[in-house]
């Protein structure tokens, strides 16, 4: 089977050398951002954030510096340089004008292009606002179905009440950054109702003093993400400088299939000169396990799955009410100051099962943030308080010139700082029980680009059961070089060491675990229509309590091509072998638009997939993906109700996109 598939890839490569269509710049920009964001994750909300920004591009000639800072990895220094260049020219109307901005690299301009709108974007009266809105209505609809072909134990034993189809339907009506209505319904595989999860919103932007108004479901991002943020944020990756400081997007309508980290109600942002005042209210139900004796919340369920009777019993068992406000002072290009307060109340008290669990049912959060750019220095930070605990993150970025940048960041998240709406930069996705110091460097030369970071971190308690500290460090070297115009070489070395809890005959102690990844990647653009990508990766995991080491290996060959103008195809073959799950390897995959896939591969086996996308002249796009995982030495795959008999796991994904 392996030989047949490799022969298939070679034949396709040969046949497609004569086609003439180039790969989409937007798609490449998406992938470079998403692959960093998805390290060991495959949640689609990150993709939804990027896609929303591309569908609602920022009008360059009328935007403020805060508007530009919504773009991922664009820092205040570069944004200020763009504003100065725009003011000097009286407006930016071409890509060439963007590429000639002093102090902003060509690489940065290429990354932000999909999120910018060139030309004017004038404010209007209410009548003009409605007239213009009706004339420029855009309608989009997306319908997706994902089907696991192999039947797992949950279906064969009758534990899952629904079908094997994972179904997603989304509708958006929008008018050029002014009015937007969105609705989504979704069911996971095994769930019974086609609308097991639903979300909607109505948004109005830039109407007199109303900068932004959202009714329905929304996100609110503030500061550096310690008090209020979306579920996911960019963290440590191959861009060592870009993730810090974070640039909050403020109020954003929510239209993702993640069933947890959003707010439901109403929110508004008012713009008056240098002041931005925001107010928000939310009431929503959460999945939770309730202690039958004390009626306390034993735990919150965040997977959003309602397949089995036990999962269904957890649905909507707790209620959260939240209201708050923020005030931001903006000092033109110099920077801004912000303050935030909100109160959160749950329908039930929390049960304290561990050292890190909260108590009570009412929580008050107060936070202050700052961000200032002084010539080539950008300083930013946030400090959030709740009861007698706090979390703080502060960073300084120095842009020596457009080719050299360095960032330093210090974080301190109290052991008892508990916040389900936080997303702190660091080792974990939340701001709790951690302190650390991060250093990042990016250096561009004629011989390539070098990214390096080193992160030292400590935990106040090694786990939620044992109250003694642990520490670790993490560093990465990432080098890219383009020896020729259509060729790129990427080399990466990552080394992470962390103290972990070990046990020997009921005696607990601290041990160490070190994981090293060495990766080499080669990109080659054969012609306008064909791109090849090869990767080889080696993983070595060593622990203090064992004499042997866990090793892992991955090799893949990827190709993307366009045999016709409206048809794009991509395929990849992956071979892997690891000693255990501890030495697992990841590979971010091309998928249907809006889907992120980054599977953990372990054991010995092969995975391959093919994706086809066809754009019709009538605003319809048809997409298909078939993927297959084969592990020859296994009798079953997965565990629990997800266990599959046999050694093959394959999936079919279908999608229709309509744009009018």
C-alpha positions as CSV (number, residue, x, y, z in Angstrom):
1,X,0.0,0.0,0.0
2,X,2.9,2.4,0.8
3,X,4.5,1.8,-2.5
4,X,1.3,2.3,-4.4
5,X,0.6,5.6,-2.7
6,X,4.1,6.9,-3.2
7,X,3.8,6.0,-6.9
8,X,0.5,7.9,-7.0
9,X,2.2,11.0,-5.6
10,X,5.0,10.8,-8.2
11,X,2.6,10.4,-11.1
12,X,0.5,13.4,-9.9
13,X,3.7,15.5,-9.6
14,X,4.7,14.7,-13.2
15,X,1.3,15.3,-14.7
16,X,0.8,18.7,-13.0
17,X,4.1,20.3,-14.1
18,X,2.3,21.9,-17.1
19,X,-0.5,23.8,-15.3
20,X,-0.4,27.6,-14.9
21,X,-2.3,28.6,-11.7
22,X,-0.4,30.0,-8.7
23,X,-1.1,29.1,-5.1
24,X,-3.3,31.5,-3.1
25,X,-1.3,34.1,-1.1
26,X,-4.1,34.3,1.5
27,X,-4.0,30.5,2.1
28,X,-0.2,30.6,2.6
29,X,-0.5,33.5,5.1
30,X,-3.2,31.5,7.0
31,X,-1.0,28.5,7.2
32,X,2.1,30.3,8.5
33,X,0.0,31.8,11.3
34,X,-2.1,28.8,12.2
35,X,0.7,26.2,12.3
36,X,2.4,28.2,15.1
37,X,-0.9,28.7,16.9
38,X,-1.9,25.0,16.7
39,X,1.1,23.4,18.4
40,X,-0.5,20.3,20.1
41,X,-4.0,21.7,19.4
42,X,-6.6,21.2,16.7
43,X,-9.3,23.6,17.9
44,X,-11.0,25.5,15.1
45,X,-11.5,28.7,17.0
46,X,-8.0,29.9,16.1
47,X,-8.9,29.5,12.4
48,X,-12.2,31.3,13.0
49,X,-10.3,34.3,14.5
50,X,-8.1,34.6,11.4
51,X,-10.9,34.0,9.0
52,X,-13.0,36.7,10.6
53,X,-10.2,39.3,10.2
54,X,-9.8,38.3,6.5
55,X,-13.6,38.6,5.9
56,X,-13.6,42.0,7.7
57,X,-10.4,43.7,6.4
58,X,-9.3,46.8,8.2
59,X,-9.7,50.0,6.0
60,X,-6.1,51.2,6.0
61,X,-6.6,54.8,5.2
62,X,-9.2,55.5,7.9
63,X,-8.1,53.1,10.7
64,X,-6.5,54.0,14.0
65,X,-3.4,52.3,15.3
66,X,-5.6,50.3,17.6
67,X,-7.5,49.0,14.6
68,X,-4.3,47.9,12.9
69,X,-3.1,46.1,16.1
70,X,-5.9,43.6,15.7
71,X,-3.8,41.9,13.0
72,X,-1.8,39.0,14.4
73,X,1.9,39.6,15.0
74,X,1.8,43.3,14.0
75,X,3.4,45.2,16.8
76,X,2.9,48.8,17.8
77,X,6.2,49.9,16.4
78,X,5.4,48.6,12.9
79,X,1.8,49.8,13.1
80,X,3.0,53.4,14.0
81,X,5.4,53.3,11.0
82,X,2.5,52.4,8.7
83,X,0.3,55.3,10.1
84,X,3.2,57.8,9.7
85,X,3.8,56.6,6.1
86,X,0.0,56.9,5.3
87,X,-0.1,60.4,6.7
88,X,3.0,61.4,4.8
89,X,1.5,60.2,1.5
90,X,-2.0,61.3,2.2
91,X,-3.2,57.7,1.9
92,X,-2.0,54.3,0.8
93,X,-3.7,53.0,-2.4
94,X,-1.4,50.3,-3.7
95,X,0.6,47.3,-2.4
96,X,3.8,48.9,-3.7
97,X,3.3,51.9,-1.4
98,X,2.9,49.5,1.5
99,X,6.1,47.6,0.6
100,X,8.2,50.8,0.8
101,X,7.5,51.7,4.4
102,X,10.7,52.4,6.3
103,X,11.2,50.2,9.3
104,X,8.7,47.5,8.3
105,X,10.1,44.4,6.6
106,X,8.8,42.9,3.4
107,X,7.9,39.7,5.3
108,X,5.6,41.6,7.7
109,X,3.8,43.4,4.9
110,X,3.1,40.1,3.1
111,X,1.7,38.6,6.3
112,X,-0.7,41.4,7.0
113,X,-1.9,42.0,3.4
114,X,-4.9,39.6,3.7
115,X,-6.3,41.7,6.6
116,X,-6.1,45.1,5.0
117,X,-8.4,47.1,2.8
118,X,-6.9,49.8,0.6
119,X,-8.9,52.9,-0.3
120,X,-11.4,55.1,1.6
121,X,-14.0,54.1,4.2
122,X,-16.0,57.2,5.0
123,X,-18.4,57.6,7.9
124,X,-22.0,58.3,6.9
125,X,-25.4,59.4,8.3
126,X,-27.9,56.9,9.5
127,X,-29.8,57.1,6.1
128,X,-26.5,56.8,4.2
129,X,-25.4,54.1,6.5
130,X,-28.5,51.9,5.8
131,X,-28.4,52.7,2.0
132,X,-24.8,51.8,1.7
133,X,-25.3,48.7,3.8
134,X,-28.2,47.4,1.6
135,X,-26.2,48.0,-1.6
136,X,-23.2,46.0,-0.4
137,X,-24.7,42.9,1.2
138,X,-22.5,39.8,1.2
139,X,-24.1,36.4,2.0
140,X,-22.1,33.3,2.8
141,X,-23.2,29.9,3.8
142,X,-21.0,26.9,4.9
143,X,-22.2,23.4,5.3
144,X,-19.8,20.6,6.4
145,X,-20.1,16.9,7.2
146,X,-17.3,14.8,8.7
147,X,-17.8,11.0,8.8
148,X,-15.6,8.4,10.6
149,X,-15.9,5.3,8.4
150,X,-14.8,2.8,11.0
151,X,-17.4,2.1,13.8
152,X,-16.1,2.6,17.3
153,X,-17.2,1.0,20.5
154,X,-19.5,3.9,21.4
155,X,-21.8,3.0,18.4
156,X,-21.5,-0.8,18.4
157,X,-22.5,-0.9,22.1
158,X,-25.3,1.6,21.7
159,X,-23.8,4.1,24.1
160,X,-23.8,6.9,21.6
161,X,-27.3,8.1,20.8
162,X,-26.7,9.9,17.5
163,X,-25.2,9.2,14.1
164,X,-21.5,9.1,13.2
165,X,-21.8,12.4,11.2
166,X,-20.2,15.5,12.6
167,X,-22.4,18.3,11.0
168,X,-21.7,22.0,10.8
169,X,-23.9,24.7,9.2
170,X,-23.0,28.4,9.3
171,X,-24.7,31.5,7.8
172,X,-23.3,35.0,7.6
173,X,-24.9,38.2,6.2
174,X,-22.6,41.2,6.2
175,X,-22.1,44.7,4.7
176,X,-18.6,46.0,4.4
177,X,-17.5,46.1,8.0
178,X,-20.8,47.9,9.0
179,X,-23.6,45.3,9.7
180,X,-23.2,41.6,10.3
181,X,-25.5,38.8,11.2
182,X,-24.2,35.3,11.8
183,X,-25.8,32.0,13.0
184,X,-24.3,28.5,13.4
185,X,-25.6,25.1,14.4
186,X,-23.4,22.1,15.0
187,X,-23.5,18.5,16.2
188,X,-20.6,16.3,17.1
189,X,-20.3,12.7,16.0
190,X,-22.5,10.6,18.3
191,X,-24.8,13.4,19.3
192,X,-28.5,13.1,18.5
193,X,-29.7,16.6,17.7
194,X,-28.5,18.4,14.5
195,X,-28.5,21.6,16.6
196,X,-27.0,20.3,19.7
197,X,-25.0,23.5,19.8
198,X,-26.1,26.8,18.3
199,X,-24.8,30.4,18.3
200,X,-25.8,33.7,16.7
201,X,-25.0,37.4,16.8
202,X,-26.0,40.7,15.3
203,X,-23.3,43.4,14.9
204,X,-23.3,47.1,14.0
205,X,-20.0,49.1,13.6
206,X,-19.0,52.7,13.2
207,X,-22.3,54.5,13.7
208,X,-21.7,57.9,15.2
209,X,-20.4,57.2,18.8
210,X,-21.0,53.5,18.5
211,X,-17.7,52.0,17.5
212,X,-19.1,48.4,17.9
213,X,-22.3,46.9,19.1
214,X,-23.0,43.1,19.4
215,X,-26.2,41.4,20.4
216,X,-26.1,37.6,21.0
217,X,-22.8,35.7,21.3
218,X,-19.5,37.5,21.5
219,X,-15.9,37.6,22.8
220,X,-14.3,40.4,24.7
221,X,-10.5,40.7,24.8
222,X,-8.6,43.0,27.1
223,X,-5.0,43.7,27.8
224,X,-2.8,40.6,27.6
225,X,-5.5,38.1,28.3
226,X,-5.2,37.7,32.1
227,X,-8.8,38.8,33.0
228,X,-10.8,38.4,29.8
229,X,-9.9,36.8,26.5
230,X,-11.0,34.2,24.0
231,X,-10.1,30.6,24.7
232,X,-7.0,30.5,22.6
233,X,-4.2,32.9,21.9
234,X,-0.9,32.7,20.1
235,X,1.9,31.5,22.4
236,X,5.5,30.2,22.0
237,X,6.3,29.2,18.5
238,X,8.7,29.6,15.5
239,X,8.2,33.4,15.6
240,X,10.0,34.1,18.8
241,X,9.1,37.8,18.9
242,X,5.6,38.0,17.4
243,X,3.4,36.5,20.2
244,X,4.4,39.3,22.6
245,X,3.0,41.8,23.4
246,X,-0.5,40.6,22.6
247,X,-2.9,43.0,20.9
248,X,-6.5,42.7,22.1
249,X,-9.3,42.9,19.6
250,X,-11.8,44.2,22.1
251,X,-15.4,43.3,21.2
252,X,-15.7,40.6,18.6
253,X,-18.8,38.7,17.5
254,X,-18.6,35.0,18.2
255,X,-19.3,32.3,15.5
256,X,-17.2,29.3,16.3
257,X,-18.1,25.7,17.2
258,X,-16.3,25.8,20.5
259,X,-19.0,25.5,23.1
260,X,-17.4,27.1,26.1
261,X,-15.3,30.3,26.1
262,X,-17.7,33.0,24.8
263,X,-20.2,35.4,26.3
264,X,-24.0,35.6,25.5
265,X,-26.0,38.8,25.8
266,X,-25.1,42.3,24.7
267,X,-22.0,44.5,24.5
268,X,-21.1,47.9,23.1
269,X,-18.0,50.0,22.5
270,X,-18.4,53.8,22.4
271,X,-15.8,56.0,20.8
272,X,-15.3,59.6,21.9
273,X,-12.0,61.3,21.0
274,X,-9.3,59.5,22.9
275,X,-11.7,57.5,25.1
276,X,-13.2,54.1,24.4
277,X,-15.8,53.0,26.8
278,X,-17.1,49.4,26.7
279,X,-19.9,47.8,28.6
280,X,-21.0,44.1,28.5
281,X,-23.5,41.7,30.0
282,X,-23.7,38.0,29.6
283,X,-25.9,35.1,30.9
284,X,-25.3,31.5,29.8
285,X,-25.5,27.9,30.8
286,X,-22.4,25.7,31.3
287,X,-21.9,22.0,31.2
288,X,-21.0,20.8,34.7
289,X,-20.9,17.9,37.1
290,X,-23.0,18.7,40.2
291,X,-22.4,17.0,43.5
292,X,-25.7,15.3,44.4
293,X,-25.1,15.7,48.2
294,X,-23.9,19.3,48.4
295,X,-25.3,20.7,45.2
296,X,-21.9,22.2,44.5
297,X,-20.1,22.3,41.1
298,X,-17.6,19.5,41.2
299,X,-16.2,20.3,37.8
300,X,-16.9,22.2,34.6
301,X,-17.0,20.1,31.4
302,X,-15.3,21.8,28.5
303,X,-15.3,19.2,25.7
304,X,-18.9,20.1,24.5
305,X,-19.8,16.4,23.9
306,X,-23.3,15.1,24.6
307,X,-23.2,11.6,23.3
308,X,-23.8,9.3,26.2
309,X,-26.3,9.5,29.0
310,X,-23.6,10.6,31.5
311,X,-22.5,13.4,29.1
312,X,-26.1,14.5,28.5
313,X,-26.7,14.8,32.2
314,X,-23.9,17.4,32.5
315,X,-25.4,19.6,29.8
316,X,-26.4,23.1,31.0
317,X,-26.3,22.3,34.7
318,X,-24.7,25.5,35.9
319,X,-25.5,29.1,35.0
320,X,-23.0,32.0,34.8
321,X,-24.1,35.7,34.9
322,X,-21.4,38.3,34.1
323,X,-21.5,42.0,33.7
324,X,-18.7,44.6,33.5
325,X,-17.1,47.6,31.8
326,X,-13.8,48.9,30.6
327,X,-12.3,52.3,29.8
328,X,-9.4,52.8,27.5
329,X,-7.4,56.0,27.0
330,X,-5.6,56.3,23.7
331,X,-2.7,58.6,23.2
332,X,-2.5,58.6,19.3
333,X,0.6,56.6,18.2
334,X,2.2,56.8,21.6
335,X,0.1,54.1,23.3
336,X,-2.9,53.5,25.6
337,X,-4.0,52.8,29.1
338,X,-7.0,50.6,30.0
339,X,-8.9,49.5,33.1
340,X,-11.5,46.7,33.3
341,X,-13.9,45.5,36.0
342,X,-16.4,42.7,35.9
343,X,-18.4,40.5,38.3
344,X,-19.1,36.9,37.7
345,X,-21.7,34.9,39.5
346,X,-22.5,31.2,39.2
347,X,-25.8,29.4,40.1
348,X,-24.0,27.0,42.4
349,X,-21.0,27.1,44.7
350,X,-17.8,25.4,43.6
351,X,-16.6,22.3,45.5
352,X,-12.9,22.5,46.4
353,X,-11.5,19.2,45.3
354,X,-7.8,20.3,45.0
355,X,-5.3,23.0,45.8
356,X,-6.1,25.0,42.7
357,X,-9.9,24.8,42.8
358,X,-12.0,27.9,43.7
359,X,-14.6,28.2,46.4
360,X,-17.8,30.2,46.5
361,X,-19.9,31.3,43.5
362,X,-19.2,35.1,43.1
363,X,-15.9,36.5,41.7
364,X,-14.8,40.0,41.1
365,X,-12.1,40.9,38.6
366,X,-10.3,44.2,38.3
367,X,-7.5,44.7,35.7
368,X,-5.3,47.5,34.3
369,X,-3.3,47.4,31.1
370,X,-0.8,49.6,29.3
371,X,1.0,49.7,26.0
372,X,3.4,52.4,24.9
373,X,5.8,52.7,21.9
374,X,8.8,55.0,22.5
375,X,10.9,55.2,19.3
376,X,12.2,51.6,19.0
377,X,10.9,50.4,22.4
378,X,7.5,48.9,22.9
379,X,6.4,48.2,26.5
380,X,3.2,46.5,27.4
381,X,1.6,44.7,30.3
382,X,-1.5,43.8,32.4
383,X,-2.1,43.2,36.0
384,X,-5.4,41.5,37.1
385,X,-6.8,41.1,40.6
386,X,-9.4,38.8,42.0
387,X,-10.1,38.6,45.8
388,X,-6.6,38.4,47.3
389,X,-4.9,36.9,44.3
390,X,-3.3,38.4,41.1
391,X,-1.8,37.7,37.7
392,X,0.6,40.0,35.9
393,X,2.4,39.8,32.5
394,X,4.8,42.6,31.4
395,X,6.9,42.7,28.3
396,X,9.4,45.0,26.5
397,X,10.2,44.7,22.8
398,X,13.2,46.4,21.2
399,X,13.2,46.8,17.4
400,X,16.8,47.7,16.7
401,X,15.9,47.9,13.0
402,X,13.5,46.1,10.7
403,X,15.9,43.1,10.7
404,X,16.7,42.8,14.5
405,X,14.1,42.6,17.3
406,X,14.3,41.2,20.8
407,X,11.5,40.8,23.4
408,X,11.7,40.2,27.2
409,X,8.6,39.2,29.3
410,X,8.0,38.4,32.9
411,X,4.8,36.7,34.2
412,X,3.6,35.8,37.6
413,X,0.3,34.0,38.0
414,X,-0.8,33.3,41.6
415,X,-1.5,29.8,42.7
416,X,-5.1,30.7,43.6
417,X,-5.8,33.1,40.7
418,X,-8.7,31.2,39.1
419,X,-10.4,32.6,36.0
420,X,-12.1,30.5,33.3
421,X,-12.0,33.5,30.9
422,X,-8.2,34.0,31.1
423,X,-5.6,32.8,28.5
424,X,-2.2,33.6,29.9
425,X,1.0,33.5,27.9
426,X,3.2,30.6,29.2
427,X,3.3,26.9,29.6
428,X,-0.4,26.5,30.0
429,X,-3.6,28.0,28.4
430,X,-4.7,29.8,31.6
431,X,-3.1,32.3,34.0
432,X,-2.7,30.3,37.2
433,X,0.1,28.7,39.3
434,X,3.1,29.8,37.2
435,X,5.9,32.3,37.1
436,X,8.4,32.7,34.3
437,X,10.8,34.9,32.3
438,X,10.8,34.8,28.5
439,X,13.4,36.1,26.0
440,X,12.9,36.0,22.3
441,X,15.2,37.1,19.4
442,X,14.5,37.5,15.7
443,X,17.4,38.2,13.3
444,X,17.1,38.6,9.5
445,X,20.2,38.5,7.4
446,X,21.1,37.8,3.7
447,X,21.8,34.3,4.8
448,X,18.4,33.7,6.3
449,X,16.2,34.4,9.3
450,X,17.0,33.2,12.8
451,X,14.4,33.0,15.6
452,X,15.5,32.0,19.1
453,X,13.6,32.0,22.5
454,X,14.5,30.8,26.0
455,X,11.8,30.5,28.6
456,X,12.4,29.7,32.3
457,X,9.3,28.9,34.4
458,X,8.3,27.6,37.8
459,X,5.0,26.2,39.3
460,X,4.1,27.0,42.9
461,X,2.6,23.5,43.2
462,X,3.7,20.6,41.0
463,X,0.1,19.4,40.8
464,X,-3.3,20.1,42.2
465,X,-2.7,17.6,45.0
466,X,0.8,18.2,46.2
467,X,2.0,21.5,47.5
468,X,5.7,21.7,46.6
469,X,7.2,23.7,43.7
470,X,8.5,22.5,40.3
471,X,10.5,24.2,37.6
472,X,11.6,23.9,34.0
473,X,13.0,25.6,30.9
474,X,12.2,25.7,27.2
475,X,14.3,26.9,24.3
476,X,13.9,26.9,20.5
477,X,16.1,27.7,17.6
478,X,14.3,28.2,14.2
479,X,16.2,29.0,11.0
480,X,14.9,29.7,7.5
481,X,16.9,30.3,4.4
482,X,15.9,30.8,0.8
483,X,19.0,29.9,-1.4
484,X,16.9,30.5,-4.5
485,X,13.6,32.3,-5.2
486,X,11.4,29.2,-5.2
487,X,13.3,27.2,-2.6
488,X,13.2,27.4,1.2
489,X,15.0,25.4,3.9
490,X,13.7,25.3,7.5
491,X,15.6,23.9,10.5
492,X,14.3,23.7,14.0
493,X,15.6,22.5,17.3
494,X,13.5,22.5,20.5
495,X,14.5,21.4,24.0
496,X,12.1,21.4,26.9
497,X,12.9,20.3,30.4
498,X,10.3,20.1,33.1
499,X,10.1,18.7,36.7
500,X,7.3,16.2,37.1
501,X,5.7,14.2,39.9
502,X,7.1,10.7,40.3
503,X,6.0,7.9,42.6
504,X,7.7,4.7,43.9
505,X,5.8,2.5,46.3
506,X,3.6,5.4,47.4
507,X,6.6,7.7,47.9
508,X,6.3,10.8,45.9
509,X,9.2,12.9,44.6
510,X,10.2,15.3,41.9
511,X,11.8,13.9,38.7
512,X,12.8,15.5,35.5
513,X,11.5,15.0,31.9
514,X,13.3,16.4,28.9
515,X,11.9,16.4,25.3
516,X,14.0,17.3,22.3
517,X,12.7,17.8,18.8
518,X,14.9,18.2,15.7
519,X,13.1,19.1,12.5
520,X,14.3,19.7,9.0
521,X,11.9,20.9,6.3
522,X,12.4,21.7,2.6
523,X,9.9,23.7,0.4
524,X,10.3,23.8,-3.4
525,X,8.0,25.6,-5.8
526,X,8.4,23.5,-8.9
527,X,6.2,25.7,-11.1
528,X,3.3,28.1,-10.8
529,X,1.0,25.3,-10.1
530,X,3.0,22.8,-8.0
531,X,4.7,23.1,-4.6
532,X,6.5,20.3,-2.8
533,X,7.2,20.1,0.9
534,X,9.3,17.5,2.8
535,X,9.8,17.1,6.5
536,X,11.9,14.9,8.7
537,X,11.6,15.1,12.5
538,X,13.3,13.2,15.4
539,X,12.1,13.3,19.0
540,X,14.0,12.1,22.0
541,X,12.4,12.0,25.5
542,X,14.5,11.2,28.6
543,X,13.3,10.9,32.2
544,X,15.2,10.7,35.5
545,X,13.6,7.5,36.7
546,X,14.3,5.3,33.7
547,X,17.5,4.0,32.1
548,X,16.2,4.0,28.6
549,X,14.8,6.8,26.4
550,X,11.7,7.2,24.3
551,X,12.4,8.0,20.6
552,X,10.2,9.1,17.8
553,X,10.5,9.7,14.1
554,X,8.4,11.3,11.4
555,X,8.8,11.7,7.7
556,X,6.3,13.3,5.3
557,X,6.0,14.4,1.7
558,X,3.5,17.0,0.8
559,X,2.4,18.4,-2.6
560,X,0.0,21.0,-3.7
561,X,-1.1,21.7,-7.2
562,X,-3.7,23.2,-9.5
563,X,-4.4,21.2,-12.6
564,X,-7.1,23.7,-13.7
565,X,-7.9,27.3,-12.9
566,X,-10.7,26.6,-10.4
567,X,-9.4,23.2,-9.0
568,X,-6.8,22.9,-6.3
569,X,-5.5,19.6,-4.9
570,X,-3.2,18.7,-2.1
571,X,-1.9,15.4,-0.7
572,X,0.5,14.2,1.9
573,X,2.0,10.9,3.0
574,X,3.3,10.6,6.6
575,X,5.4,7.8,8.0
576,X,6.0,7.7,11.8
577,X,7.5,5.4,14.5
578,X,7.7,6.3,18.2
579,X,8.4,4.2,21.3
580,X,5.3,5.5,23.1
581,X,2.8,8.3,23.4
582,X,5.4,10.3,25.3
583,X,7.5,10.6,22.1
584,X,4.5,11.4,19.9
585,X,4.9,13.7,16.9
586,X,2.6,16.3,15.4
587,X,2.0,17.5,11.8
588,X,-0.4,20.4,11.0
589,X,-2.5,19.3,8.0
590,X,-4.1,21.1,5.1
591,X,-7.9,20.6,5.5
592,X,-11.3,21.9,4.6
593,X,-11.6,25.7,5.0
594,X,-12.3,26.4,8.7
595,X,-11.0,23.1,10.0
596,X,-7.7,22.7,11.9
597,X,-6.2,19.2,12.2
598,X,-3.0,18.5,14.1
599,X,-3.1,14.9,15.1
600,X,-0.8,13.3,17.7
601,X,0.9,10.3,16.0
602,X,2.5,7.6,18.1
603,X,3.4,3.9,17.7
604,X,4.3,2.7,14.2
605,X,2.3,3.5,11.2
606,X,1.4,5.6,8.2
607,X,-1.1,8.4,7.6
608,X,-2.1,9.9,4.3
609,X,-4.7,12.3,3.0
610,X,-5.9,14.1,-0.1
611,X,-7.8,17.4,-0.2
612,X,-9.7,18.7,-3.3
613,X,-11.3,22.1,-3.7
614,X,-13.3,23.3,-6.7
615,X,-14.4,26.9,-7.1
616,X,-17.3,27.4,-9.5
617,X,-18.0,30.7,-11.4
618,X,-21.3,31.0,-9.4
619,X,-19.9,31.6,-5.9
620,X,-20.0,27.9,-5.0
621,X,-17.0,26.0,-3.6
622,X,-16.9,22.3,-3.1
623,X,-14.3,20.7,-0.9
624,X,-13.5,17.1,0.0
625,X,-10.9,15.5,2.2
626,X,-10.1,11.8,2.7
627,X,-7.7,10.7,5.4
628,X,-6.4,7.3,6.5
629,X,-4.4,6.1,9.5
630,X,-2.9,2.7,9.3
631,X,-0.9,1.0,12.2
632,X,0.1,-2.5,11.2
633,X,1.1,-3.7,14.6
634,X,-2.1,-2.8,16.4
635,X,-5.3,-4.9,16.9
636,X,-7.3,-1.9,18.0
637,X,-7.0,1.8,17.8
638,X,-8.1,4.3,20.5
639,X,-9.5,3.5,23.9
640,X,-12.8,3.6,25.8
641,X,-15.8,4.2,23.7
642,X,-13.5,5.6,21.0
643,X,-11.9,2.2,20.5
644,X,-12.0,0.9,16.9
645,X,-11.5,-2.8,16.1
646,X,-8.7,-3.4,13.7
647,X,-5.7,-1.2,12.7
648,X,-7.3,1.2,10.2
649,X,-9.0,4.5,10.9
650,X,-10.3,6.6,8.0
651,X,-12.4,9.7,7.6
652,X,-14.3,11.4,4.9
653,X,-15.0,15.2,5.1
654,X,-17.3,17.1,2.7
655,X,-18.0,20.9,2.6
656,X,-20.0,23.4,0.5
657,X,-19.3,27.1,0.6
658,X,-21.7,29.6,-0.9
659,X,-20.8,33.3,-1.4
660,X,-23.3,35.7,-2.9
